[in-house]
Amino acid sequence: TATRLEGLIAGLSFVRDSEVFIGLDENLAMPLRERMKKDIKLGIEFMLQSQQTSDENNMKGAVPVRYPVNGKKDREVRVDYVQHSMSAVIAYEALLLAEQKSFLEMVLPALSFNQIATLGIFLLTFASATNLLLRKRKKLAKHSD
């Protein structure tokens, strides 16, 4: 889901307003950009709902391989699942900011209290990781001068 969301969000940068989405029923035609934005919003909501809300194995906020989780294999978490999920959320937030819309207003109504708390942890973790990378980059830049 996350990599598809990244692609859809990136695709919005070159899809023209005049392009039309025609589904199986030609009477349901709609502007392609509008359809993409609708699908992106639904995908982001689904992805955020799929985050692990328990702290099982210290994995609160993790994004499993499959949702809903039906067995142990479905609980598998890899760093790229989390990275693509974070990347999609950040790209969606940037898209909304460019349209002067609020990320939280768009996704909060679809989330439970536990999911909202988990989203907070998710975003704080990303902010911490980004801060660490920026400090490391500055340190490396000083040593290369």
C-alpha positions as CSV (number, residue, x, y, z in Angstrom):
1,T,0.0,0.0,0.0
2,A,2.7,2.5,1.0
3,T,4.7,2.2,-2.2
4,R,1.6,2.6,-4.3
5,L,0.7,5.7,-2.3
6,E,4.1,7.1,-2.9
7,G,3.6,6.5,-6.7
8,L,0.1,8.0,-6.7
9,I,1.2,11.1,-4.8
10,A,4.2,11.5,-7.2
11,G,1.9,11.0,-10.1
12,L,-0.2,14.0,-9.1
13,S,2.7,16.2,-10.1
14,F,2.2,15.4,-13.8
15,V,-1.5,14.5,-14.2
16,R,-3.3,17.3,-16.0
17,D,-6.6,18.7,-14.7
18,S,-8.2,17.7,-18.0
19,E,-7.5,14.0,-17.7
20,V,-10.5,11.8,-16.8
21,F,-10.9,8.6,-14.9
22,I,-13.4,6.2,-16.4
23,G,-14.3,3.2,-14.3
24,L,-16.1,0.1,-15.3
25,D,-19.3,2.1,-15.6
26,E,-18.7,5.0,-18.1
27,N,-21.4,7.0,-16.3
28,L,-19.1,7.3,-13.3
29,A,-16.4,9.3,-15.1
30,M,-14.6,11.8,-12.9
31,P,-11.5,14.0,-13.1
32,L,-8.4,11.7,-12.7
33,R,-6.8,14.0,-10.2
34,E,-9.9,14.0,-8.0
35,R,-10.0,10.2,-8.2
36,M,-6.3,9.9,-7.3
37,K,-6.7,12.2,-4.3
38,K,-9.7,10.2,-3.1
39,D,-7.8,6.9,-3.4
40,I,-4.7,8.4,-1.7
41,K,-6.8,9.6,1.3
42,L,-8.4,6.1,1.6
43,G,-5.0,4.5,1.3
44,I,-3.4,6.7,4.0
45,E,-6.3,6.0,6.3
46,F,-5.9,2.2,5.7
47,M,-2.2,2.3,6.2
48,L,-2.4,4.3,9.5
49,Q,-5.1,1.8,10.7
50,S,-2.7,-1.1,9.9
51,Q,-0.1,0.2,12.3
52,Q,0.5,-2.0,15.3
53,T,-1.1,-0.3,18.3
54,S,0.1,-2.7,21.0
55,D,3.7,-2.6,22.3
56,E,4.2,-6.3,21.5
57,N,7.9,-7.0,20.9
58,N,8.6,-3.2,21.3
59,M,6.9,-2.7,17.9
60,K,4.3,0.0,18.6
61,G,3.7,2.0,15.5
62,A,5.3,-0.7,13.2
63,V,3.7,-1.4,9.9
64,P,3.3,-5.2,9.3
65,V,3.5,-7.0,6.0
66,R,-0.2,-7.7,6.0
67,Y,-3.3,-6.3,7.5
68,P,-5.5,-7.4,9.1
69,V,-3.0,-9.7,10.8
70,N,-4.2,-13.3,10.8
71,G,-1.0,-15.1,11.9
72,K,2.6,-14.8,12.9
73,K,3.8,-14.4,9.3
74,D,1.5,-11.4,8.9
75,R,3.2,-9.6,11.8
76,E,6.6,-9.5,10.0
77,V,8.0,-5.9,10.1
78,R,10.9,-4.8,7.9
79,V,12.6,-1.4,7.9
80,D,11.4,-0.7,4.3
81,Y,7.7,-1.2,5.3
82,V,8.1,1.5,7.9
83,Q,10.2,3.7,5.7
84,H,7.7,3.6,2.8
85,S,4.9,4.2,5.1
86,M,6.6,7.3,6.6
87,S,7.5,8.5,3.2
88,A,3.9,8.2,2.0
89,V,2.6,10.0,5.1
90,I,5.1,12.9,4.6
91,A,4.3,13.2,0.9
92,Y,0.6,13.3,1.7
93,E,1.1,15.9,4.4
94,A,3.2,18.0,1.9
95,L,0.4,17.6,-0.7
96,L,-2.2,18.8,1.8
97,L,-0.1,21.7,3.0
98,A,0.3,22.8,-0.6
99,E,-3.5,22.8,-0.8
100,Q,-3.7,24.6,2.5
101,K,-5.4,21.6,4.2
102,S,-4.6,20.0,7.5
103,F,-3.3,16.4,7.6
104,L,-4.8,15.8,11.0
105,E,-8.2,17.1,10.0
106,M,-8.2,14.8,6.9
107,V,-7.2,11.5,8.7
108,L,-8.1,11.8,12.4
109,P,-11.9,11.2,11.9
110,A,-11.1,7.7,10.4
111,L,-8.8,6.7,13.3
112,S,-9.4,5.3,16.8
113,F,-7.8,6.8,19.9
114,N,-5.1,4.0,20.0
115,Q,-4.4,4.7,16.3
116,I,-4.1,8.4,16.9
117,A,-1.7,7.8,19.8
118,T,0.3,5.4,17.6
119,L,0.4,8.0,14.8
120,G,1.9,10.5,17.3
121,I,4.7,8.0,18.2
122,F,5.2,7.3,14.5
123,L,5.7,11.0,13.7
124,L,7.9,11.6,16.8
125,T,10.1,8.7,15.8
126,F,10.4,10.1,12.3
127,A,11.2,13.6,13.6
128,S,13.9,12.1,15.9
129,A,15.4,10.0,13.2
130,T,15.5,13.0,10.8
131,N,17.1,15.2,13.5
132,L,19.8,12.6,14.1
133,L,20.5,12.3,10.3
134,L,20.8,16.1,9.9
135,R,23.2,16.4,12.9
136,K,25.3,13.5,11.4
137,R,25.3,15.2,8.0
138,K,26.5,18.5,9.5
139,K,29.2,16.6,11.4
140,L,30.4,14.9,8.2
141,A,30.3,18.2,6.3
142,K,32.6,19.8,8.9
143,H,35.1,16.9,8.6
144,S,35.1,17.1,4.8
145,D,36.0,20.8,4.8
